[in-house]
Amino acid sequence: MNAVWKWLTAYFLLVDAFEGCMPQTRFVLSKALALDLKPVIVVNKVDRPNARPYEVVDEVLDLFIDLGATEEQLDTPVIYASGRDGWATAEYNPEQPNNDLTELFELIVNSIPCPKCEDDAPFQMLVSNIDYDDYTGRIAVGKIERGSIKVNMPLSICRHDGKVTRGKATKLFTFEGLKKFLQTKSVPVTLSQFRVSLILISVKRFVTLTIPKHFRS
């Protein structure tokens, strides 16, 4: 879980319009604030009977203050939504609910910062998860921190204990949305080329992947 946080540049803090802040809300928010990620408050189930969306927003902002949020972090957008009916809006009117999720998508495009890219730097990727394939074996899943990678590129595999071993990107996949694509051409893959900056690399025993002699903590 902690490694996956490093994939993010922003987050939606999802809160029930009736139940309000829960213990897990405090835990998740404290992690996000510590990493200085861009927040967006989403109050869901506003169409629920006895919903109290405006009170819940005040509770969330009080939690921000209690956890030591900065003024910039407190200046967060608020979205009111109904996941069941599939709509979201920044200006909630119970008598005239929105029809779709357009406002939410526009908020993502206009307010969420793009990931910072160093496409010309030496390649480095933090491995955040491990997948497995019966034919390929263990697969490293992560976000490109800098540089680019292509199929059959030699890699240094840097472990927490300081040991460094050698490997090779025998297969390479990219994600677009929820779909995964095998990269068959020997074309460099960079962070800035994909909306979702995740790749899969068929190597073993890894924590951080980089090209030889270019590890940066």
TAVEN-V419702 format. One line per field, one symbol per residue. ss: DSSP state (H for helix, E for strand, C for the rest). phi: phi as a letter, one per 30 degrees, with the letter a starting at -180 (. if undefined). psi: psi as a letter, one per 20 degrees, with the letter a starting at -180 (. if undefined). Layout:
ss = ???
phi = ???
psi = ???
This chain:
ss = CCCHHHHCCEEEEEEECCCECCHHHHHHHHHHHHCCCEEEEEEECCCCCCCCHHHHHHHHHHHHHHCCCCHHHHCCEEEEEECCCCEEECCCCCCCCCCCCHHHHHHHHHHCCCCCCCCCCCCEEEEEEEEEECCCEEEEEEEEEECEECCCCEEEEECCCCCEEEEECCCEEEEECCEEEECCCCCCEEHHHCCCCCEEECCCCCCEEECCCCCCC
phi = .dddeddccaaccdbddcdidceddddddddddddhddcbdcccidddeidbeddddddddddeddcidddddddcdbbcbbddcibaadbdbedbddcaceddddddddcdddddcbdcdddabddcabcbbdccjdbdcacddaibbbdiddbccccddjdbbcabddbbbbcbicccbdccddcecbdddbdcdbbcbdbbhbbbcadeibdbd
psi = ghhhhihqirqpopppighbprhhgggghhgghhilqpqppoorkiiqpjqmhhhhgggghhhgghjkqrhhhhmqqppprohgilqqqinpohimqriajghghhggghhpqqqppmhirqpppppirprpphhhbqpppapohrarqrpjpqqpoprhjiqprqaqnhqpqqpocjqpppohqmppprgiiqgomqqppnrqmqgpprqpjkpp.
